[in-house]
Amino acid sequence: MTLFLFIMALFCTSMHCVAQDAWTLTASHPTATPYFGETVANGQLGLVSSAQPLKNADVVLAGAYDKFGRGNVSNFFSSVKMMDMEIDVDGIPATASNIEHYEQQLDMRQAFMGQHFDVPGKAHIGYRQCALRQLPFNALNIVEIEAMNDITITVRSIHQVPTTLRSVHFRYNKMTKRTGNIYLLSTDAKSPTGRLDVTASSSLIFPGGHDPEVIHSSHDSTQNVAQFNIKLNKGQKFSFAITGSLMTSACHPDVQNEADRLVIFAVKQGIEQLESMHVKLWRDLWKSDITISGDNQAQQDVHSMLYHLYSFVRERSRLSVSPMGLSGLGYNGHVFWDADVWIFPALVLLHPDMARSMIDYRIDRIQAAMTNAWEHGYDGAMFPWESSDTGMEETPTWALTGTFEHHITGCVAHAAWQYYCVTRDTAWLTTQAWPLIKATANFWVSRAQTDASGHGYHINNVVCADEYAANVDDNAFTNAIAITNLNIACMAAHIAGKQPNPLWSEVASGLPILKNAQGVTLEHASYAGESIKQADVNLLAYPLDIIASQEQILKDLNYYAPRIKNGPAMTEAIFALLYARMGNAQLARRYFDQAYKANQCPPFGVIAECKGGTNPYFLTGAGGVLQAVIMGFSGYNITSEGVTKASVSTRPEGWTGLQVTLDPSIRVVSR
């Protein structure tokens, strides 16, 4: 074990000794290293916590990309940290080195990141922050200060501007209104190449109508500041709030005015209404929940996964989600198969309205996918391996995945079909999904090649789902997802009253799923037992249901599981799911734990992509584990007949109870 892994193991062990609350994640010593922050997000705006008090490590905005830096492709970019603060007490800065009893807590039920600390002998300070669920571009800080002695406090509301932004301009406008003042602090900038306009806006809010004097200042082009001073007597309490907005021209043509308007709108809602509506909407989200008995740690971990799932996707946004959600700039904010295969299936059963945004994102980019197919000499629609705002291929050219990992196209169609299977919305299937399903099926007809006999078909020269295998022929998962896509098109045509392409069924029946001499499903035509990166063949049993024989599923599991060396988190989640479906509680528990526990990073247990990794939050892994719980341990399944539930299901060893509450609109059909 490397030194870093050893240190991580020590921190994770310590974390799990105290982490038993089903709804609260606590960092008792935030400044201890290593520190990996938590995110409060509303599916549009994400604020990542810092180990330092009153600060954010990053602020991320969904759908905002610029082409610079990493890989010379479109990227998420760090934006203005418009919710940062500084507090001095009698001239003493409240920094990590000057405070005591410092603790951070994430309240997952209400989606607030809180912290509290003492400035020794002077003040107790409590602070909580959220990305407002009801306002997609707005955040809220609520601060409460209690004086231990007579003190003078200085508060600075800060817009911290990253050096990567260009053409920075600061504005300040005190708006005196009959119903109370608005202290509009605004920062305008350009994204790193100038492609997008960026505006952050905020205002202090003082309850009670007795506002201190607010002074504006700025420090070069990196800090825009609104500051006030106030004297407090011993025992006196004082509270205030900051509401802020962040927008780019990717989402509005008049970003400067609109960001300001959203702050004005929020200020006039008032602190109490902003907080209560946010809490109500999160309470509604948690009506779809997973309840585990007999294992408090698993309950907390699963709640954390659900919390991030709900935080990183938003209803009616027509946006999908990156593997890292809104927790940072990982994977450039691009959308991969992770969204369609690993994240979507759990979400569509819990909140289909939110999951629909992910399909809307793909539907809106069909034309780009058709252009991509045309450029490569194919028919129909060929979805990119990495996608951003345009829907064109965004994979850096050093990676073969963007040129050859074509199974993504079938994954997109499969997710669209799953949405129909769950909602049974025939009108949506006919008007919205049908063009996508038809175009992706036509892609596979043109992508497949006939063999020498003229009767069979092959898909050659691909990167597998196991990305260690590149430029190989007849990959098991690629062929299987193509077969699935073609069969879906035939079923969808019947439901929508459309004419199916006769080649769809011909190609589907002609594509091979290969086996070796021992009867193990072969990953690709030239596979010879090499180590693999992640699940490939095993995905034919779930989610594709192409391999249904338990004997074959077990044979493939026994062969491929030992060949994965520290792969991404979702792979072992699939093993847990399959073992649960076969009734093996011991192995279901083993692979459930292996799927994420060694991936957790201190102090909050956020999940990295791989064991010992340092790139949380990996929503893909969380999505895989949630599917293990919902589709494996609870026995639900999404089929062409609708959502079914097995009459008997297997919980992991040690769990005494499990209840999954699906969205109330979902009808579970008898099986």
C-alpha positions in Angstrom: 0.0 0.0 0.0 1.4 3.4 -0.9 1.9 6.0 1.7 -1.0 8.1 0.4 -3.4 5.1 0.4 -2.2 4.3 4.0 -3.0 7.9 5.1 -6.4 7.8 3.3 -7.2 4.5 5.0 -6.4 6.1 8.4 -8.6 9.1 7.7 -11.5 6.9 6.4 -11.3 4.7 9.4 -11.5 7.7 11.7 -14.3 9.2 9.7 -16.4 6.0 9.9 -15.9 5.8 13.7 -18.0 8.9 14.2 -20.1 8.9 11.0 -23.4 7.3 11.9 -26.0 10.1 11.5 -28.3 9.2 8.6 -28.6 12.8 7.4 -25.5 14.7 8.6 -21.8 14.5 7.5 -19.4 16.1 9.9 -15.8 17.3 9.6 -14.6 17.8 13.2 -11.2 19.1 12.1 -11.6 20.6 8.6 -8.1 21.9 8.4 -6.6 18.5 8.8 -5.2 17.2 5.6 -6.1 15.8 3.2 -9.3 17.7 2.8 -11.8 17.0 0.0 -14.7 19.4 0.0 -18.5 18.8 -0.2 -20.7 20.5 -2.7 -24.1 22.3 -2.3 -25.8 22.4 -5.6 -29.2 22.8 -7.3 -28.5 21.1 -10.6 -27.4 24.4 -12.1 -25.0 26.0 -9.6 -22.5 24.2 -7.5 -20.5 25.6 -4.5 -17.6 23.5 -3.3 -16.6 23.8 0.4 -13.1 24.8 1.5 -11.2 23.8 4.6 -10.8 27.5 5.3 -13.7 29.1 7.1 -16.2 31.3 5.2 -14.7 30.4 1.8 -15.6 28.2 -1.2 -12.9 26.2 -3.0 -14.7 26.5 -6.3 -18.0 27.6 -7.9 -19.2 25.7 -11.0 -22.0 26.6 -13.4 -23.7 23.9 -15.5 -23.7 24.4 -19.2 -21.0 27.0 -19.3 -18.0 26.0 -21.4 -15.0 27.7 -22.9 -12.3 26.2 -25.2 -9.0 26.6 -23.4 -6.4 24.7 -21.5 -7.0 21.0 -20.8 -6.9 19.1 -24.1 -7.7 22.1 -26.3 -11.4 21.3 -26.0 -14.4 22.9 -24.3 -14.2 22.9 -20.5 -16.0 24.0 -17.4 -14.1 26.9 -16.0 -13.6 28.3 -12.5 -15.9 31.3 -12.0 -16.3 34.2 -9.6 -16.6 33.0 -6.0 -19.4 35.4 -5.2 -20.3 34.0 -1.8 -16.9 34.3 0.0 -16.6 36.2 3.2 -14.1 37.5 5.8 -15.0 38.3 9.4 -12.7 40.2 11.8 -13.4 40.4 15.5 -11.7 43.3 17.2 -9.3 43.3 14.3 -8.6 39.6 14.5 -9.3 37.7 11.3 -11.4 34.6 11.7 -9.0 32.3 9.9 -8.2 28.7 10.6 -5.1 29.7 12.7 -7.1 32.1 14.9 -10.3 30.1 15.7 -11.2 27.2 18.0 -13.9 24.5 18.0 -14.1 24.7 14.2 -16.5 22.2 12.7 -18.2 21.7 9.3 -21.5 19.9 8.8 -23.4 19.0 5.6 -27.1 18.7 6.3 -28.1 16.4 3.4 -31.8 16.5 4.2 -32.0 20.3 3.8 -28.9 20.7 1.5 -27.1 23.2 3.7 -23.3 23.3 4.3 -22.8 24.7 7.8 -19.8 25.6 9.9 -19.3 27.0 13.3 -16.3 28.2 15.3 -15.2 30.5 18.2 -12.9 33.5 18.0 -11.4 32.8 21.5 -12.9 34.9 24.2 -14.7 37.1 21.7 -17.5 35.5 19.6 -19.2 32.4 18.5 -19.9 32.4 14.7 -22.2 30.1 12.8 -22.7 30.1 9.1 -24.7 28.0 6.6 -24.7 28.0 2.8 -27.0 26.6 0.1 -27.5 26.7 -3.6 -31.2 27.7 -3.6 -33.3 24.9 -5.1 -36.1 27.3 -6.2 -33.7 29.7 -8.0 -31.2 27.9 -10.3 -28.6 30.6 -10.4 -28.8 31.8 -6.8 -27.1 30.9 -3.5 -27.7 32.0 0.1 -25.4 32.4 3.1 -26.9 32.9 6.5 -24.6 34.1 9.3 -25.2 34.3 13.1 -22.8 35.9 15.5 -23.0 35.8 19.3 -20.7 38.1 21.3 -18.8 36.6 24.3 -17.6 40.1 25.2 -18.1 43.6 23.9 -16.7 43.5 20.4 -16.5 45.2 17.1 -16.9 43.0 14.0 -15.9 43.8 10.4 -17.6 41.7 7.7 -16.5 41.7 4.1 -18.7 40.1 1.4 -16.2 39.2 -1.3 -16.3 38.4 -5.0 -13.1 36.4 -5.5 -12.2 36.5 -9.2 -9.9 33.8 -10.6 -7.0 35.0 -12.7 -8.3 33.0 -15.7 -11.2 35.4 -16.3 -10.6 38.4 -18.6 -11.8 42.0 -18.8 -12.9 42.1 -15.2 -15.1 45.1 -14.2 -16.5 45.9 -10.8 -19.8 47.6 -10.0 -21.6 48.7 -6.8 -25.0 50.2 -6.4 -26.8 50.9 -3.2 -30.5 50.9 -4.0 -32.6 52.7 -1.4 -36.2 51.3 -1.4 -39.1 51.9 0.9 -39.1 48.2 1.8 -35.4 48.1 2.5 -32.0 48.7 1.0 -30.3 46.6 -1.6 -26.5 46.6 -1.7 -25.8 45.4 -5.2 -22.2 44.2 -5.6 -21.6 43.0 -9.2 -18.6 41.7 -11.1 -18.6 41.4 -14.9 -15.9 39.4 -16.8 -15.2 37.4 -19.8 -14.5 33.6 -19.8 -10.9 32.6 -20.4 -11.0 33.1 -24.2 -13.7 35.7 -24.2 -16.3 33.4 -25.6 -18.8 34.0 -22.8 -19.9 37.0 -20.7 -19.9 36.2 -17.0 -21.6 38.2 -14.2 -21.7 37.5 -10.5 -24.0 39.7 -8.3 -24.8 39.7 -4.6 -26.3 41.7 -1.8 -26.1 41.8 1.9 -29.5 41.4 3.7 -30.0 42.8 7.1 -33.2 41.7 8.9 -35.0 44.2 11.1 -34.4 47.4 9.1 -31.4 48.7 11.1 -28.7 48.5 8.4 -25.1 49.3 9.2 -23.2 51.5 6.8 -21.9 49.4 3.8 -18.7 50.5 2.1 -17.5 49.4 -1.3 -13.9 48.7 -2.1 -11.9 46.6 -4.6 -8.4 45.1 -4.6 -6.8 45.0 -8.1 -8.9 42.8 -10.4 -9.3 39.9 -8.1 -11.6 41.1 -5.2 -14.8 43.1 -5.3 -15.8 43.9 -1.7 -18.8 45.2 0.2 -17.9 45.8 3.9 -19.6 46.8 7.1 -18.7 47.3 10.8 -20.9 46.8 13.8 -20.4 46.9 17.6 -22.0 44.2 19.7 -22.4 44.0 23.5 -21.6 40.9 25.5 -24.3 38.3 25.0 -25.8 40.2 22.0 -26.7 38.2 18.9 -26.5 39.5 15.3 -27.5 37.9 12.1 -27.3 38.8 8.4 -27.4 37.0 5.0 -25.9 37.3 1.6 -27.7 36.2 -1.5 -25.8 35.9 -4.8 -26.3 34.9 -8.4 -23.9 33.7 -11.1 -24.8 33.7 -14.8 -23.1 33.5 -18.2 -24.3 34.3 -21.7 -24.7 30.6 -22.3 -28.0 30.8 -20.5 -29.1 34.4 -21.0 -28.4 37.1 -23.6 -28.3 40.0 -21.1 -26.3 38.4 -18.4 -25.3 41.6 -16.5 -28.9 42.8 -16.0 -30.3 39.4 -15.4 -27.8 38.4 -12.7 -28.6 41.7 -10.9 -32.3 41.2 -11.3 -32.1 37.7 -9.7 -30.3 39.1 -6.7 -32.9 41.9 -6.3 -35.7 39.3 -6.6 -34.1 37.2 -3.9 -33.5 40.1 -1.5 -37.1 41.1 -1.7 -38.2 37.5 -1.0 -36.5 37.8 2.4 -34.3 35.4 4.3 -37.1 33.4 5.9 -39.0 32.8 2.6 -35.8 31.9 0.7 -34.8 29.4 3.3 -38.2 27.9 3.8 -38.9 27.4 0.1 -35.5 25.8 -0.4 -36.1 23.4 2.5 -39.6 22.5 1.3 -38.3 21.6 -2.2 -35.6 19.4 -0.7 -38.2 17.8 1.5 -40.2 17.0 -1.6 -37.0 15.5 -3.2 -36.5 13.2 -0.3 -40.0 11.7 -0.7 -38.1 9.4 -3.0 -35.7 7.7 -0.6 -33.9 4.6 0.4 -34.2 3.4 4.0 -31.7 0.8 5.3 -32.1 -1.0 8.6 -29.2 -2.8 10.5 -26.4 -0.8 9.0 -26.2 2.9 10.0 -23.0 3.5 8.0 -24.5 2.1 4.8 -27.6 4.3 5.4 -25.5 7.4 5.6 -23.4 6.5 2.6 -26.5 5.8 0.4 -28.1 9.1 1.5 -24.9 10.8 0.5 -25.1 9.2 -2.9 -28.8 10.3 -3.3 -27.9 13.7 -2.1 -25.3 14.2 -4.8 -27.6 12.7 -7.4 -30.4 15.1 -6.5 -27.9 18.0 -6.3 -26.3 17.6 -9.7 -29.4 17.3 -11.9 -32.3 19.7 -12.3 -35.8 19.3 -13.7 -36.6 21.3 -16.9 -33.0 22.3 -17.4 -32.5 20.3 -20.6 -29.0 19.6 -19.3 -27.3 16.3 -18.6 -24.5 15.7 -16.1 -20.8 15.1 -16.1 -19.2 12.2 -14.2 -18.2 14.7 -11.5 -21.4 16.6 -11.5 -21.0 20.1 -10.2 -18.3 19.2 -7.7 -15.5 20.8 -9.8 -13.9 20.8 -13.2 -13.2 17.1 -13.6 -13.5 15.5 -17.0 -13.9 19.1 -18.3 -17.6 19.0 -17.4 -18.3 16.8 -20.4 -21.2 14.4 -20.7 -20.2 10.7 -21.3 -22.0 7.3 -21.3 -21.8 7.7 -17.5 -24.9 9.9 -17.7 -27.0 7.5 -19.8 -25.9 4.1 -18.3 -24.8 4.7 -14.8 -26.6 7.8 -13.5 -29.9 7.9 -15.4 -31.4 4.5 -14.5 -31.5 5.2 -10.7 -32.8 8.7 -11.2 -35.6 7.8 -13.6 -37.1 5.6 -10.9 -36.8 8.2 -8.2 -37.5 11.4 -10.0 -38.4 10.9 -13.7 -39.0 14.7 -14.2 -35.3 15.3 -13.3 -34.1 12.3 -15.4 -36.0 13.7 -18.4 -33.7 16.7 -18.5 -30.9 14.3 -19.3 -32.8 12.8 -22.3 -33.9 16.3 -23.4 -30.2 17.2 -23.5 -29.6 14.4 -26.0 -32.7 15.1 -28.0 -31.7 18.7 -28.4 -28.4 17.5 -30.0 -29.6 15.0 -32.5 -28.6 17.2 -35.4 -25.1 17.4 -34.1 -25.0 13.6 -33.8 -26.3 13.3 -37.4 -23.5 15.6 -38.5 -21.0 13.5 -36.6 -22.2 10.3 -38.3 -22.1 12.0 -41.8 -18.5 13.1 -41.1 -17.5 9.5 -40.4 -19.3 8.1 -43.4 -22.2 6.6 -41.5 -26.0 7.1 -41.6 -28.3 8.2 -38.8 -27.0 9.8 -35.6 -23.6 9.0 -34.0 -23.4 10.6 -30.5 -20.0 11.9 -29.3 -18.1 10.1 -26.6 -17.6 13.4 -24.9 -20.2 16.1 -25.3 -20.5 19.7 -24.0 -22.9 22.5 -25.1 -22.8 22.0 -28.9 -23.3 18.2 -29.0 -20.2 17.8 -31.2 -17.3 15.5 -30.3 -15.2 17.1 -27.5 -12.8 14.2 -26.7 -9.1 15.4 -26.7 -7.4 14.0 -29.8 -4.8 12.0 -27.7 -7.6 9.7 -26.6 -8.9 7.0 -29.1 -12.3 6.9 -27.3 -13.6 9.9 -29.1 -13.0 8.3 -32.5 -13.8 4.7 -31.8 -15.9 4.2 -28.6 -19.2 4.0 -30.5 -21.3 2.2 -28.0 -22.3 5.6 -26.5 -24.9 5.9 -29.4 -26.7 2.8 -28.2 -26.5 3.9 -24.6 -28.3 7.1 -25.4 -31.1 5.3 -27.2 -31.4 2.8 -24.3 -31.8 5.6 -21.8 -34.6 7.2 -23.9 -36.3 3.9 -24.1 -36.0 3.4 -20.4 -37.7 6.8 -19.8 -40.6 5.6 -21.9 -40.8 2.2 -20.1 -41.0 4.0 -16.8 -43.4 6.7 -17.7 -45.4 5.0 -20.4 -45.7 8.4 -22.1 -46.6 7.4 -25.6 -47.0 10.9 -26.8 -43.5 11.7 -25.7 -42.1 8.6 -27.4 -43.8 9.5 -30.7 -43.0 13.1 -30.8 -39.7 13.5 -28.9 -37.9 10.1 -28.6 -38.8 8.5 -31.9 -36.4 10.6 -34.1 -33.5 9.8 -31.8 -34.3 6.1 -31.6 -34.8 5.8 -35.4 -31.6 7.8 -36.2 -29.4 5.7 -33.8 -30.8 2.5 -35.1 -29.9 3.6 -38.7 -26.4 4.4 -37.5 -25.9 0.8 -36.4 -27.2 -0.5 -39.8 -24.5 1.5 -41.5 -21.9 0.8 -38.9 -22.2 -3.0 -39.1 -20.4 -4.9 -41.9 -21.5 -8.2 -43.5 -19.2 -11.1 -43.1 -17.8 -13.2 -45.9 -20.9 -15.4 -46.1 -23.1 -12.4 -46.5 -25.4 -13.6 -43.8 -23.9 -12.4 -40.5 -22.8 -8.9 -39.4 -19.9 -7.6 -37.4 -18.9 -4.2 -35.8 -15.2 -3.9 -36.2 -12.5 -1.5 -35.0 -14.0 -0.1 -31.8 -12.9 0.9 -28.3 -14.7 -1.4 -25.8 -16.5 -0.4 -22.7 -13.3 -1.9 -21.2 -11.2 0.9 -22.6 -8.0 -1.0 -22.2 -9.1 -2.8 -25.4 -8.9 -0.5 -28.4 -9.3 -1.1 -32.2 -10.8 -4.5 -31.7 -13.6 -6.4 -33.4 -17.0 -7.6 -32.2 -16.8 -6.2 -28.7 -19.4 -7.9 -26.5 -20.9 -4.7 -25.1 -20.8 -2.8 -28.4 -22.6 -5.6 -30.2 -25.0 -6.1 -27.4 -26.0 -2.4 -27.1 -26.3 -2.2 -30.9 -28.7 -5.3 -30.8 -30.6 -3.6 -28.0 -30.9 -0.3 -29.9 -32.1 -2.0 -33.0 -34.7 -4.1 -31.1 -35.8 -0.9 -29.3 -36.4 0.8 -32.6 -38.6 -2.1 -33.8 -40.7 -1.9 -30.6 -40.9 1.9 -30.7 -42.0 1.9 -34.3 -44.9 -0.4 -33.4 -46.0 1.8 -30.5 -45.6 5.1 -32.4 -47.3 3.7 -35.5 -44.2 4.1 -37.7 -42.7 1.9 -40.3 -39.6 0.0 -39.1 -36.6 -0.3 -41.3 -36.5 -4.1 -42.2 -32.7 -4.0 -41.8 -33.0 -3.3 -38.1 -34.1 -6.8 -37.2 -31.8 -8.3 -39.8 -28.7 -6.7 -38.4 -29.8 -7.3 -34.8 -30.2 -11.0 -35.4 -26.9 -11.2 -37.3 -24.5 -9.6 -34.8 -22.6 -12.2 -32.8 -22.0 -12.5 -29.0 -18.8 -14.5 -29.0 -17.7 -17.2 -26.5 -14.4 -18.9 -25.9 -13.7 -22.6 -25.7 -14.8 -22.8 -22.1 -18.1 -21.1 -22.8 -17.2 -17.7 -21.3 -18.6 -14.7 -23.1 -15.7 -13.3 -25.0 -15.0 -9.6 -24.6 -13.9 -9.2 -28.2 -12.7 -11.3 -31.1 -9.0 -11.2 -30.1 -9.4 -11.3 -26.3 -6.9 -13.6 -24.6 -7.5 -13.1 -20.9 -5.9 -9.7 -20.3 -6.6 -7.4 -17.4 -9.5 -5.2 -18.0 -10.4 -1.7 -16.8 -14.1 -2.1 -16.0 -17.2 -4.1 -16.6 -17.9 -4.9 -20.2 -19.2 -8.5 -20.7 -21.0 -8.4 -17.4 -23.2 -5.5 -18.6 -24.9 -8.0 -20.9 -26.6 -9.5 -17.9 -27.4 -6.1 -16.5 -28.6 -3.6 -17.7 -29.0 -5.2 -21.1 -30.6 -8.5 -20.1 -29.2 -10.1 -23.2 -27.6 -12.9 -21.0 -30.3 -14.2 -18.8 -29.0 -17.7 -17.8 -27.7 -17.7 -14.2 -25.2 -20.3 -15.1 -23.8 -18.1 -17.9 -23.9 -14.9 -15.7 -22.0 -16.7 -12.9 -19.4 -18.1 -15.4 -18.8 -14.7 -16.8 -18.6 -13.1 -13.3 -16.1 -15.7 -12.1 -13.9 -15.2 -15.2 -13.9 -11.3 -15.4 -14.1 -10.2 -11.8 -10.5 -11.2 -11.0 -9.2 -9.5 -14.1 -10.2 -6.0 -12.9 -7.4 -4.1 -11.1 -8.6 -1.0 -9.2 -11.2 -0.1 -11.8 -13.7 2.7 -11.5 -16.3 2.5 -8.7 -19.3 1.4 -10.8 -17.9 -2.0 -11.9 -18.0 -3.7 -8.6 -21.5 -2.3 -8.0 -22.6 -4.3 -11.0 -21.1 -7.4 -9.5 -23.0 -6.7 -6.2 -26.2 -6.3 -8.2 -25.8 -9.5 -10.1 -24.9 -11.6 -7.0 -27.9 -10.2 -5.2 -30.1 -11.3 -8.1 -28.6 -14.7 -7.8 -29.4 -14.8 -4.1 -25.8 -14.6 -2.8 -26.0 -12.1 0.1 -22.4 -12.6 1.2 -20.9 -11.7 -2.2 -23.5 -8.9 -2.7 -22.2 -7.3 0.5 -18.6 -7.8 -0.4 -18.9 -6.1 -3.8 -21.2 -3.4 -2.4 -18.5 -2.4 0.0 -15.7 -2.8 -2.5 -17.5 -0.6 -5.0 -17.0 2.6 -3.0 -15.6 2.4 0.5 -11.9 2.5 -0.5 -12.9 5.3 -2.9 -14.1 7.6 -0.1 -12.1 10.7 0.7 -11.9 12.5 4.0 -13.4 14.2 5.8 -16.9 13.8 4.3 -16.5 10.5 2.5 -16.9 11.9 -1.0 -16.3 9.3 -3.6 -13.4 9.3 -6.0 -13.3 7.4 -9.3 -10.9 4.7 -8.1 -9.6 3.3 -4.9 -7.2 5.8 -3.3 -8.3 8.4 -5.9 -8.2 12.1 -5.4 -10.9 13.3 -7.8 -14.3 13.4 -6.1 -17.2 13.6 -6.5 -17.6 10.6 -8.8 -21.3 10.6 -9.5 -20.9 7.7 -11.9 -19.8 5.4 -9.1 -22.6 6.6 -6.9 -25.1 5.9 -9.7 -23.8 2.4 -10.0 -24.1 1.7 -6.3 -27.6 3.1 -6.2 -28.6 0.8 -9.1 -27.2 -2.1 -7.1 -29.5 -1.2 -4.2 -32.6 -0.5 -6.3 -32.3 -3.0 -9.1 -30.3 -5.6 -7.2 -31.1 -5.7 -3.5 -34.7 -4.4 -3.9 -35.4 -6.4 -7.1 -36.7 -3.6 -9.3 -36.1 -3.7 -13.0 -37.0 -1.5 -16.0 -38.4 -3.7 -18.8 -40.3 -3.1 -22.0 -43.5 -4.0 -20.1 -42.8 -1.4 -17.5 -41.2 -1.3 -14.0 -41.2 -4.7 -12.4 -40.2 -6.0 -8.9 -39.0 -9.5 -8.1 -41.2 -11.3 -5.6 -38.1 -12.4 -3.7 -34.9 -10.2 -3.4 -31.6 -10.5 -1.6 -30.3 -7.9 0.8 -26.6 -7.7 1.5 -25.4 -9.7 4.5 -25.9 -7.7 7.7 -28.8 -5.6 6.5 -32.0 -6.3 8.4 -34.4 -4.2 6.2 -34.5 -2.2 3.0 -37.2 0.1 1.7 -37.0 1.9 -1.7 -39.6 4.6 -2.2 -40.0 5.3 -5.9 -41.6 8.3 -7.5 -45.4 8.1 -6.8 -46.2 8.4 -10.5 -44.5 5.1 -11.3 -46.7 2.0 -11.6 -45.0 -1.3 -10.7 -46.4 -4.1 -12.8 -46.7 -7.6 -11.5 -44.1 -10.1 -12.6 
